[in-house]
Amino acid sequence: MVFEKFFRKINMTEEIFSIDFEDEKLQSEDRFFSDIHLYDDLKLLLSRMLVSKEPMHCVLIGPPASRKTMFLLSIRKSMTDVFFIDATNASGPGIVDKLFTHPRTRIILIDEIEKMPKRDQNMLLNLLETGTLVSTKVRKTQEMKFRDFKLFATSNDIERLSKPLRSRLMEFHLPEYNFDEFREIVEKLAANRYRLNREIADKIASVVWYEMGTKDVRDALQLMKLIRSVDDVEKTARTIMKYKPKILNSSPSVRSD
């Protein structure tokens, strides 16, 4: 199968392997990821996971700018009873407390899961194994059962994830875009979202890839919102780079929908 290149481990149910990628119903389920270009086989696979009645958990692994987070944001946008965690800023107690206030959660999304401290990974492991969320504070233990929930996560460095937790997740490795693929994505986004012509789109792709050096579709999208002609692209990009702040500390980001 085409999608086998994404697997590191084979620990999936027969239902997943029985996917017919030509099935019209599955093709329609691609609506979950309409903002993501390429990865067509993986999008169909994740769509099947989303609509499955069985609890399923996975992690998308790859370098920055491989659109891992966009998969999570697309799920967040298209599904209900979703709990989103930015692991770079969220703390374990914050996650637990927030989950207890959202008992209807059916999908948990964790961006950069490997940045969760080990103790928080253990809390998550227990939730995956038993479906039970446990919190102990000042001799008081609180428990809550979550039924048939799903976990989708991303990781830049899967080796930092605890082995027990990692064994509970299906792993999909996303390769980094090359420039031709990046340009194709930018062209489609520019035409579909902002009705920009191909000349402008190609200039944006080139500037983001070679001059800004980020190779990030999100930077291309920001430029699309700001430019009016092909001559605007380099000037706008240089202004952004000139005044772009260094890494800033931000407040914890734990959100639910």
Backbone hydrogen bonds, N-H to C=O, Kabsch-Sander energy under -0.5 kcal/mol:
donor,donor_aa,acceptor,acceptor_aa,energy
4,E,1,M,-1.2
5,K,2,V,-1.1
6,F,3,F,-2.0
7,F,4,E,-1.4
8,R,171,E,-1.0
11,N,9,K,-0.9
16,I,13,T,-0.7
17,F,13,T,-1.2
18,S,14,E,-1.1
19,I,16,I,-1.4
21,F,19,I,-0.7
23,D,20,D,-1.9
27,Q,23,D,-2.0
28,S,24,E,-1.9
29,E,25,K,-1.2
30,D,26,L,-0.5
30,D,27,Q,-1.1
31,R,28,S,-1.4
32,F,29,E,-1.9
33,F,30,D,-1.6
34,S,31,R,-1.1
36,I,33,F,-1.7
37,H,35,D,-0.5
43,K,39,Y,-2.6
44,L,40,D,-1.8
45,L,41,D,-1.8
46,L,42,L,-2.7
47,S,43,K,-1.9
48,R,44,L,-1.9
49,M,45,L,-1.7
50,L,46,L,-2.2
51,V,47,S,-1.7
52,S,48,R,-1.1
58,C,151,L,-2.4
59,V,170,M,-2.7
60,L,153,A,-2.9
61,I,59,V,-0.5
61,I,172,F,-3.3
62,G,155,S,-1.8
66,S,63,P,-1.0
71,F,67,R,-1.2
71,F,68,K,-0.8
72,L,68,K,-1.2
73,L,69,T,-2.6
74,S,70,M,-2.2
75,I,71,F,-2.0
76,R,72,L,-2.7
77,K,73,L,-1.9
78,S,74,S,-1.7
79,M,75,I,-1.9
83,F,107,I,-2.8
84,F,255,R,-3.9
85,I,109,L,-2.9
86,D,253,S,-2.4
87,A,85,I,-0.9
87,A,111,D,-1.9
89,N,86,D,-1.8
90,A,86,D,-2.1
95,I,91,S,-2.2
96,V,92,G,-2.7
97,D,93,P,-2.8
98,K,94,G,-2.1
99,L,95,I,-2.5
100,F,96,V,-2.1
101,T,97,D,-0.8
101,T,98,K,-0.6
102,H,99,L,-1.6
105,T,102,H,-1.7
106,R,81,D,-2.8
107,I,81,D,-1.7
108,I,150,K,-3.1
109,L,83,F,-3.2
109,L,107,I,-0.5
110,I,152,F,-2.1
111,D,85,I,-3.0
113,I,110,I,-0.5
113,I,154,T,-2.6
115,K,112,E,-1.9
116,M,113,I,-1.8
120,D,117,P,-0.7
121,Q,117,P,-2.1
122,N,118,K,-2.2
123,M,119,R,-1.5
124,L,120,D,-1.9
125,L,121,Q,-2.5
126,N,122,N,-2.3
127,L,123,M,-1.6
128,L,124,L,-2.3
129,E,125,L,-2.6
130,T,126,N,-2.5
131,G,127,L,-1.9
132,T,126,N,-0.6
133,L,144,M,-3.3
134,V,132,T,-0.5
135,S,142,Q,-2.5
137,K,135,S,-0.5
137,K,140,K,-3.1
140,K,137,K,-1.7
141,T,139,R,-0.5
142,Q,135,S,-3.4
144,M,133,L,-1.8
146,F,131,G,-3.5
147,R,145,K,-0.5
150,K,106,R,-2.3
151,L,56,M,-1.3
152,F,108,I,-2.6
153,A,58,C,-1.8
154,T,110,I,-2.0
155,S,60,L,-2.2
160,R,157,D,-1.7
161,L,158,I,-1.7
166,R,162,S,-2.9
167,S,163,K,-2.1
168,R,165,L,-1.4
169,L,166,R,-1.6
170,M,57,H,-2.3
172,F,59,V,-2.4
173,H,6,F,-2.0
174,L,61,I,-3.7
174,L,172,F,-0.6
182,F,178,N,-2.4
183,R,179,F,-2.9
184,E,180,D,-1.9
185,I,181,E,-2.2
186,V,182,F,-2.4
187,E,183,R,-2.5
188,K,184,E,-2.0
189,L,185,I,-2.4
190,A,186,V,-2.7
191,A,187,E,-2.1
192,N,188,K,-2.7
193,R,189,L,-2.5
194,Y,189,L,-0.7
194,Y,190,A,-1.0
195,R,191,A,-0.7
196,L,190,A,-2.4
201,A,197,N,-2.2
202,D,198,R,-2.9
203,K,199,E,-1.7
204,I,200,I,-2.4
205,A,201,A,-2.5
206,S,202,D,-2.2
207,V,203,K,-2.4
208,V,204,I,-2.6
209,W,205,A,-2.1
210,Y,206,S,-2.8
211,E,206,S,-0.7
211,E,207,V,-1.2
212,M,207,V,-3.0
213,G,207,V,-0.5
213,G,208,V,-0.5
214,T,208,V,-1.1
215,K,208,V,-1.3
219,D,216,D,-0.8
220,A,216,D,-1.4
221,L,217,V,-2.3
222,Q,218,R,-1.8
223,L,219,D,-1.9
224,M,220,A,-2.2
225,K,221,L,-1.4
226,L,222,Q,-0.7
226,L,223,L,-1.2
227,I,223,L,-2.3
232,D,229,S,-1.3
233,V,229,S,-0.6
233,V,230,V,-0.7
235,K,231,D,-0.6
236,T,232,D,-2.8
237,A,233,V,-2.5
238,R,234,E,-2.5
239,T,235,K,-1.9
240,I,236,T,-2.2
241,M,237,A,-2.4
242,K,238,R,-2.2
243,Y,239,T,-1.8
244,K,240,I,-0.8
253,S,86,D,-0.5
254,V,252,P,-0.6
255,R,84,F,-3.2
257,D,82,V,-3.7
